[in-house]
Amino acid sequence: MNILIAGGSGILGRALIETLLERGHAVSAFAYNARDFDSMENHPNLSVFGCDVTKRESLRGACDGIALVISCIGITRLSSKLTHMDVDYQGNLNLLREAERAGVT
């Protein structure tokens, strides 16, 4: 199964990636910054990328060919630019809309 882990560089996301790869799934994962995955081992069934969920257009195509989306998105520290509403609500809503557009069931 092709699975997308949104917010995959955090503790929960990394644990999910590891478990899903061990079970033989193909996993795509993204985080705000793709460099957050630099410490992860390369795996033939894992693809990672950077994505800003607060910008709906940056999600375009992220769910194409994906059967299941798991969101671990959540703001970890407040900044002067982003709020919980921006990330936790609007970011997840943007992801949901992209999953619906791509036909993820």
DSSP file (Angstrom, degrees, kcal/mol; ACC not computed):
  #  RESIDUE AA STRUCTURE BP1 BP2  ACC     N-H-->O    O-->H-N    N-H-->O    O-->H-N    TCO  KAPPA ALPHA  PHI   PSI    X-CA   Y-CA   Z-CA
    1    1 A M              0   0    0      0, 0.0    25,-1.7     0, 0.0     2,-0.6   0.000 360.0 360.0 360.0 140.3    0.0    0.0    0.0
    2    2 A N  E     -a   26   0A   0     23,-0.2    65,-2.7    63,-0.1    66,-1.4  -0.819 360.0-176.1 -90.1 119.0    1.2    3.5   -0.8
    3    3 A I  E     -ab  27  68A   0     23,-2.7    25,-2.9    -2,-0.6     2,-0.5  -0.944  17.6-150.5-123.7 136.9    1.0    5.6    2.4
    4    4 A L  E     -ab  28  69A   0     64,-2.7    66,-3.0    -2,-0.4     2,-0.7  -0.922   5.4-162.0-106.2 126.9    1.7    9.3    3.0
    5    5 A I  E >   -ab  29  70A   0     23,-2.9    25,-2.0    -2,-0.5     3,-0.7  -0.934   9.1-158.2-107.0 111.6    2.9   10.4    6.4
    6    6 A A  E 3  S+ab  30  71A   0     64,-2.8    66,-3.3    -2,-0.7    25,-0.2  -0.775  81.9  19.2 -90.1 130.1    2.4   14.2    6.8
    7    7 A G  T >  S+     0   0    0     23,-1.7     3,-1.1    -2,-0.5     6,-0.4   0.876  81.7 161.9  77.1  39.9    4.7   15.6    9.5
    8    8 A G  T <   +     0   0    0     22,-2.4     9,-0.2    -3,-0.7    23,-0.2   0.498  54.2  71.0 -76.7  -4.7    6.9   12.6    9.2
    9    9 A S  T 3  S+     0   0    0     21,-0.3    -1,-0.2     4,-0.1    22,-0.1   0.552  81.8  87.5 -92.0  -5.0   10.0   14.0   10.8
   10   10 A G  S <> S-     0   0    0     -3,-1.1     4,-2.7    62,-0.1     5,-0.2  -0.191  97.1 -91.4 -82.3-179.6    8.6   14.1   14.4
   11   11 A I  H  > S+     0   0    0      2,-0.2     4,-1.9     1,-0.2     5,-0.2   0.936 126.3  41.1 -60.0 -50.3    8.7   11.4   17.0
   12   12 A L  H  > S+     0   0    0      2,-0.2     4,-2.4     1,-0.2    -1,-0.2   0.931 115.3  51.1 -65.1 -46.0    5.3    9.9   16.0
   13   13 A G  H  > S+     0   0    0     -6,-0.4     4,-2.6     1,-0.2    -2,-0.2   0.916 110.5  48.2 -59.0 -45.6    5.9   10.3   12.2
   14   14 A R  H  X S+     0   0    0     -4,-2.7     4,-2.5     2,-0.2    -1,-0.2   0.891 110.9  51.1 -63.5 -39.7    9.3    8.6   12.4
   15   15 A A  H  X S+     0   0    0     -4,-1.9     4,-2.3    -5,-0.2    -1,-0.2   0.909 111.7  47.8 -64.6 -41.1    7.9    5.7   14.4
   16   16 A L  H  X S+     0   0    0     -4,-2.4     4,-3.0     2,-0.2     5,-0.3   0.927 110.6  51.2 -64.4 -44.8    5.1    5.2   11.9
   17   17 A I  H  X S+     0   0    0     -4,-2.6     4,-2.6     1,-0.2     5,-0.2   0.945 111.3  47.8 -57.2 -49.4    7.5    5.3    9.0
   18   18 A E  H  X S+     0   0    0     -4,-2.5     4,-2.2     1,-0.2    -1,-0.2   0.926 114.4  45.6 -58.3 -47.6    9.7    2.7   10.6
   19   19 A T  H  X S+     0   0    0     -4,-2.3     4,-1.4     1,-0.2    -1,-0.2   0.920 113.7  48.5 -63.8 -45.1    6.7    0.4   11.3
   20   20 A L  H  <>S+     0   0    0     -4,-3.0     5,-2.4     1,-0.2    -1,-0.2   0.890 111.8  49.0 -65.9 -39.1    5.2    0.8    7.9
   21   21 A L  H ><5S+     0   0    0     -4,-2.6     3,-1.7    -5,-0.3    -1,-0.2   0.906 108.2  54.2 -65.7 -40.4    8.4    0.1    6.1
   22   22 A E  H 3<5S+     0   0    0     -4,-2.2    -1,-0.2     1,-0.3    -2,-0.2   0.824 106.6  53.3 -60.6 -30.9    9.0   -3.0    8.3
   23   23 A R  T 3<5S-     0   0    0     -4,-1.4    -1,-0.3    -5,-0.1    -2,-0.2   0.384 123.7-105.3 -88.0   4.2    5.6   -4.2    7.1
   24   24 A G  T < 5S+     0   0    0     -3,-1.7    -3,-0.2     1,-0.3     2,-0.2   0.592  70.1 143.2  90.0  12.0    6.5   -3.8    3.5
   25   25 A H      < -     0   0    0     -5,-2.4     2,-0.5     1,-0.0    -1,-0.3  -0.489  53.5-119.4 -83.0 154.1    4.5   -0.6    2.6
   26   26 A A  E     -a    2   0A   0    -25,-1.7   -23,-2.7    -2,-0.2     2,-0.5  -0.830  37.6-161.8 -87.6 129.5    5.7    2.1    0.3
   27   27 A V  E     -ac   3  46A   0     18,-3.3    20,-2.3    -2,-0.5     2,-0.4  -0.957  19.6-172.7-124.5 129.9    5.9    5.3    2.3
   28   28 A S  E     -ac   4  47A   0    -25,-2.9   -23,-2.9    -2,-0.5     2,-0.4  -0.939  18.7-179.6-108.9 141.5    6.1    8.9    1.2
   29   29 A A  E     -ac   5  48A   0     18,-2.4    20,-1.8    -2,-0.4     2,-0.3  -0.998   9.1-171.0-142.9 145.3    6.7   11.4    4.0
   30   30 A F  E     +ac   6  49A   0    -25,-2.0   -22,-2.4    -2,-0.4   -23,-1.7  -0.967   6.1 178.3-135.7 158.0    7.0   15.1    4.3
   31   31 A A  E     - c   0  50A   0     18,-1.5    20,-2.3    -2,-0.3     3,-0.1  -0.883  50.6 -94.1-140.5 170.4    8.0   17.7    6.8
   32   32 A Y  S    S+     0   0    0     -2,-0.3     2,-0.5    18,-0.2    18,-0.1   0.884 119.2  31.1 -56.2 -38.6    8.3   21.5    6.6
   33   33 A N  S >  S-     0   0    0     17,-0.1     3,-2.0     1,-0.1    -1,-0.2  -0.982  71.5-150.0-125.8 121.9   11.9   21.1    5.8
   34   34 A A  G >  S+     0   0    0     -2,-0.5     3,-1.9     1,-0.3     4,-0.1   0.763  94.6  71.8 -61.3 -25.0   13.2   18.0    3.9
   35   35 A R  G >  S+     0   0    0      1,-0.3     3,-1.8     2,-0.2    -1,-0.3   0.698  78.3  78.3 -64.9 -16.9   16.6   18.3    5.7
   36   36 A D  G <  S+     0   0    0     -3,-2.0     3,-0.3     1,-0.3    -1,-0.3   0.681  91.6  53.4 -63.7 -15.3   14.7   17.0    8.8
   37   37 A F  G X  S+     0   0    0     -3,-1.9     3,-2.1    -4,-0.2    -1,-0.3   0.426  76.9 101.8 -96.7  -0.4   15.0   13.6    7.3
   38   38 A D  T <  S+     0   0    0     -3,-1.8    -1,-0.2     1,-0.3    -2,-0.1   0.808  78.9  53.8 -56.6 -32.7   18.8   13.7    6.8
   39   39 A S  T 3  S+     0   0    0     -3,-0.3    -1,-0.3    -4,-0.3     2,-0.2   0.556  89.7  98.4 -81.3  -6.3   19.4   11.5    9.8
   40   40 A M  S <  S-     0   0    0     -3,-2.1     2,-0.1     1,-0.1     3,-0.1  -0.554  81.7-108.8 -82.7 146.5   17.1    8.7    8.6
   41   41 A E        -     0   0    0     -2,-0.2     2,-0.2     1,-0.1    -1,-0.1  -0.423  36.5-105.5 -69.0 145.3   18.5    5.7    6.8
   42   42 A N        -     0   0    0     -2,-0.1    -1,-0.1     2,-0.0     5,-0.1  -0.504  41.1-176.3 -69.1 141.1   17.8    5.5    3.1
   43   43 A H    >   -     0   0    0      3,-0.3     3,-1.8    -2,-0.2    -3,-0.0  -0.998  31.7-132.0-140.6 136.8   15.2    2.9    2.3
   44   44 A P  T 3  S+     0   0    0      0, 0.0    -1,-0.1     0, 0.0    -2,-0.0   0.733 108.3  49.0 -63.4 -20.8   14.1    1.8   -1.2
   45   45 A N  T 3  S+     0   0    0    -20,-0.1   -18,-3.3   -19,-0.1     2,-0.5   0.196  98.2  85.9-102.3  15.7   10.4    2.1   -0.3
   46   46 A L  E <   +c   27   0A   0     -3,-1.8     2,-0.4   -20,-0.2    -3,-0.3  -0.966  46.7 176.2-122.9 128.6   10.7    5.6    1.3
   47   47 A S  E     -c   28   0A   0    -20,-2.3   -18,-2.4    -2,-0.5     2,-0.3  -0.996  11.0-171.0-126.1 138.0   10.6    8.9   -0.4
   48   48 A V  E     +c   29   0A   0     -2,-0.4     2,-0.3   -20,-0.2   -18,-0.2  -0.913   8.8 166.3-128.2 152.5   10.7   12.2    1.5
   49   49 A F  E     -c   30   0A   0    -20,-1.8   -18,-1.5    -2,-0.3     2,-0.3  -0.981  34.3-105.0-157.1 164.0   10.2   15.8    0.6
   50   50 A G  E     +c   31   0A   0     -2,-0.3     2,-0.3   -20,-0.2   -18,-0.2  -0.716  39.2 169.0 -93.9 146.6    9.7   19.2    2.2
   51   51 A C        -     0   0    0    -20,-2.3     2,-0.8    -2,-0.3     8,-0.1  -0.955  32.0-143.4-160.0 135.8    6.2   20.9    2.1
   52   52 A D    >   -     0   0    0     -2,-0.3     3,-2.1     3,-0.2     6,-0.3  -0.872  14.3-166.8-102.5 101.0    4.6   23.9    3.8
   53   53 A V  T 3  S+     0   0    0     -2,-0.8    41,-0.2     1,-0.3    -1,-0.1   0.672  82.8  69.4 -65.3 -16.8    1.0   22.8    4.5
   54   54 A T  T 3  S+     0   0    0      1,-0.2     2,-0.7    -3,-0.1    -1,-0.3   0.651  92.8  64.3 -75.4 -12.3    0.0   26.4    5.2
   55   55 A K  S X> S-     0   0    0     -3,-2.1     3,-2.1     1,-0.1     4,-0.5  -0.892  74.8-160.6-111.3  99.7    0.4   27.0    1.5
   56   56 A R  G >4 S+     0   0    0     -2,-0.7     3,-1.5     1,-0.3     4,-0.4   0.812  87.3  60.6 -51.3 -37.6   -2.2   24.8   -0.3
   57   57 A E  G >4 S+     0   0    0      1,-0.3     3,-0.9     2,-0.2    -1,-0.3   0.762  93.9  63.9 -66.1 -24.0   -0.3   25.0   -3.6
   58   58 A S  G <4 S+     0   0    0     -3,-2.1    -1,-0.3    -6,-0.3    -2,-0.2   0.683  98.8  56.0 -73.3 -15.1    2.8   23.3   -2.1
   59   59 A L  G X< S+     0   0    0     -3,-1.5     3,-2.8    -4,-0.5     4,-0.4   0.557  75.3 129.4 -87.6 -10.5    0.7   20.2   -1.5
   60   60 A R  T <  S+     0   0    0     -3,-0.9    -3,-0.0    -4,-0.4    38,-0.0  -0.237  83.4   3.7 -54.3 120.7   -0.4   19.9   -5.1
   61   61 A G  T >  S+     0   0    0     37,-0.1     3,-1.2     1,-0.0    -1,-0.3   0.283  94.2 117.3  89.0  -9.3    0.4   16.3   -6.2
   62   62 A A  T <  S+     0   0    0     -3,-2.8    -2,-0.1     1,-0.3    37,-0.0   0.792  81.6  40.6 -62.0 -27.9    1.5   15.1   -2.8
   63   63 A C  T >  S+     0   0    0     -4,-0.4     3,-2.0    35,-0.1    -1,-0.3   0.382  81.3 127.0-103.4   2.9   -1.4   12.6   -2.6
   64   64 A D  T <  S+     0   0    0     -3,-1.2     3,-0.1     1,-0.3    39,-0.1  -0.438  85.3   7.2 -62.7 127.9   -1.3   11.4   -6.2
   65   65 A G  T 3  S+     0   0    0     37,-0.3     2,-0.4     1,-0.3    -1,-0.3   0.569  99.7 133.1  77.4   9.7   -1.1    7.6   -6.1
   66   66 A I    <   -     0   0    0     -3,-2.0    -1,-0.3     1,-0.1   -63,-0.2  -0.769  38.1-172.5 -97.7 136.8   -1.6    7.4   -2.3
   67   67 A A  S    S+     0   0    0    -65,-2.7    38,-0.4    -2,-0.4     2,-0.4   0.725  74.3  23.1 -95.3 -26.7   -4.0    5.0   -0.8
   68   68 A L  E     -b    3   0A   0    -66,-1.4   -64,-2.7    37,-0.1     2,-0.5  -0.997  61.5-159.2-146.2 134.6   -3.8    6.2    2.8
   69   69 A V  E     -b    4   0A   0     -2,-0.4     2,-0.5   -66,-0.2   -64,-0.2  -0.964   6.4-171.9-115.4 130.0   -2.8    9.6    4.4
   70   70 A I  E     -b    5   0A   0    -66,-3.0   -64,-2.8    -2,-0.5     2,-0.6  -0.986  12.8-150.8-120.3 122.8   -1.8    9.8    8.1
   71   71 A S  E     +b    6   0A   0     -2,-0.5   -64,-0.2   -66,-0.2   -66,-0.1  -0.833  30.0 162.7-100.4 125.0   -1.3   13.3    9.5
   72   72 A C        +     0   0    0    -66,-3.3     2,-0.2    -2,-0.6   -59,-0.2  -0.021  36.2 141.0-115.9  22.7    1.1   13.9   12.3
   73   73 A I        +     0   0    0    -67,-0.1     2,-0.3    15,-0.1   -66,-0.1  -0.469  15.2 136.3 -72.1 133.4    1.1   17.6   11.5
   74   74 A G        -     0   0    0     -2,-0.2     2,-0.2    17,-0.0    10,-0.1  -0.851  56.2-103.1-173.7 141.2    1.1   20.0   14.5
   75   75 A I        -     0   0    0     -2,-0.3     3,-0.1     1,-0.2     9,-0.0  -0.500  28.8-173.5 -70.3 133.9    2.9   23.1   15.4
   76   76 A T        +     0   0    0      1,-0.3     2,-0.3    -2,-0.2    -1,-0.2   0.694  70.0  16.1-102.7 -24.3    5.7   22.4   17.9
   77   77 A R  S    S-     0   0    0      6,-0.0    -1,-0.3     0, 0.0     2,-0.2  -0.985  78.8-117.3-149.9 140.1    6.7   26.0   18.7
   78   78 A L        -     0   0    0     -2,-0.3     2,-0.3    -3,-0.1     5,-0.1  -0.519  32.3-176.9 -76.6 141.1    5.0   29.2   18.2
   79   79 A S        -     0   0    0      3,-1.3    -1,-0.0    -2,-0.2     0, 0.0  -0.790  42.9-104.7-126.0 173.5    6.6   31.8   15.9
   80   80 A S  S    S+     0   0    0     -2,-0.3     3,-0.1     1,-0.2    -2,-0.0   0.675 119.5  44.3 -72.4 -14.1    5.7   35.3   15.0
   81   81 A K  S    S+     0   0    0      1,-0.1     2,-0.4     2,-0.0    -1,-0.2   0.844 110.3  45.7 -97.9 -39.9    4.5   34.0   11.7
   82   82 A L        -     0   0    0      4,-0.0    -3,-1.3     3,-0.0     2,-0.2  -0.847  57.6-171.9-117.0 144.2    2.5   30.8   12.3
   83   83 A T     >  -     0   0    0     -2,-0.4     4,-2.1    -5,-0.1     5,-0.3  -0.705  43.6 -99.6-119.4 173.0   -0.2   30.0   14.8
   84   84 A H  H  >>S+     0   0    0     -2,-0.2     5,-1.4     1,-0.2     4,-1.4   0.879 125.2  55.5 -59.7 -37.6   -1.9   26.7   15.8
   85   85 A M  I  4>S+     0   0    0      3,-0.2     5,-2.9     1,-0.2     6,-0.3   0.901 107.7  48.9 -62.8 -40.3   -4.8   27.8   13.6
   86   86 A D  I  4>S+     0   0    0      3,-0.2     5,-0.9     4,-0.2    -2,-0.2   0.927 128.0  20.4 -63.6 -46.4   -2.4   28.2   10.6
   87   87 A V  I  <>S+     0   0    0     -4,-2.1     5,-0.9     3,-0.2     4,-0.3   0.947 127.9  40.0 -92.4 -59.4   -0.8   24.8   11.0
   88   88 A D  I  <5S+     0   0    0     -4,-1.4    -3,-0.2    -5,-0.3     4,-0.2   0.875 131.9  21.7 -65.5 -39.4   -3.0   22.5   13.1
   89   89 A Y  I  ><S+     0   0    0     -5,-1.4     4,-2.5    -4,-0.2     5,-0.2   0.926 132.2  32.5 -92.0 -66.3   -6.3   23.6   11.5
   90   90 A Q  I  ><S+     0   0    0     -5,-2.9     4,-2.7     1,-0.2    -3,-0.2   0.878 119.0  52.9 -65.7 -38.1   -5.6   25.1    8.1
   91   91 A G  I  ><S+     0   0    0     -5,-0.9     4,-2.0    -4,-0.3    -1,-0.2   0.928 112.8  43.9 -61.6 -45.6   -2.6   22.9    7.3
   92   92 A N  H  ><S+     0   0    0     -5,-0.9     4,-2.6     2,-0.2    -2,-0.2   0.864 112.9  52.3 -68.6 -35.1   -4.6   19.8    8.0
   93   93 A L  H  X S+     0   0    0     -4,-2.5     4,-2.5     2,-0.2    -2,-0.2   0.909 108.4  50.8 -64.8 -41.3   -7.6   21.1    6.1
   94   94 A N  H  X S+     0   0    0     -4,-2.7     4,-2.0     2,-0.2    -2,-0.2   0.911 111.4  48.6 -60.1 -42.0   -5.3   21.9    3.1
   95   95 A L  H  X S+     0   0    0     -4,-2.0     4,-2.5     2,-0.2    -2,-0.2   0.918 110.1  51.4 -64.3 -44.2   -4.0   18.3    3.3
   96   96 A L  H  X S+     0   0    0     -4,-2.6     4,-2.6     1,-0.2    -2,-0.2   0.925 109.8  49.6 -58.4 -45.8   -7.5   16.9    3.5
   97   97 A R  H  X S+     0   0    0     -4,-2.5     4,-2.4     1,-0.2    -1,-0.2   0.884 111.3  48.9 -63.1 -38.6   -8.6   18.9    0.4
   98   98 A E  H  X S+     0   0    0     -4,-2.0     4,-2.1     2,-0.2    -1,-0.2   0.899 110.7  50.7 -68.1 -39.3   -5.5   17.6   -1.5
   99   99 A A  H  X>S+     0   0    0     -4,-2.5     5,-2.6     2,-0.2     4,-0.6   0.914 111.7  47.9 -63.4 -42.3   -6.3   14.0   -0.5
  100  100 A E  H ><5S+     0   0    0     -4,-2.6     3,-1.0     1,-0.2    -2,-0.2   0.921 110.3  51.8 -63.2 -43.6   -9.9   14.4   -1.7
  101  101 A R  H 3<5S+     0   0    0     -4,-2.4    -1,-0.2     1,-0.3    -2,-0.2   0.890 110.9  48.4 -58.8 -39.6   -8.7   16.0   -5.0
  102  102 A A  H 3<5S-     0   0    0     -4,-2.1   -37,-0.3    -5,-0.1    -1,-0.3   0.550 116.9-114.3 -80.5  -7.2   -6.4   13.0   -5.5
  103  103 A G  T <<5 +     0   0    0     -3,-1.0     2,-0.3    -4,-0.6    -3,-0.2   0.731  50.7 169.7  82.1  22.6   -9.1   10.5   -4.7
  104  104 A V      <       0   0    0     -5,-2.6    -1,-0.2    -6,-0.2   -37,-0.1  -0.535 360.0 360.0 -67.1 129.6   -7.6    9.1   -1.5
  105  105 A T              0   0    0    -38,-0.4    -1,-0.2    -2,-0.3   -37,-0.1   0.449 360.0 360.0 -89.1 360.0  -10.3    6.9    0.1
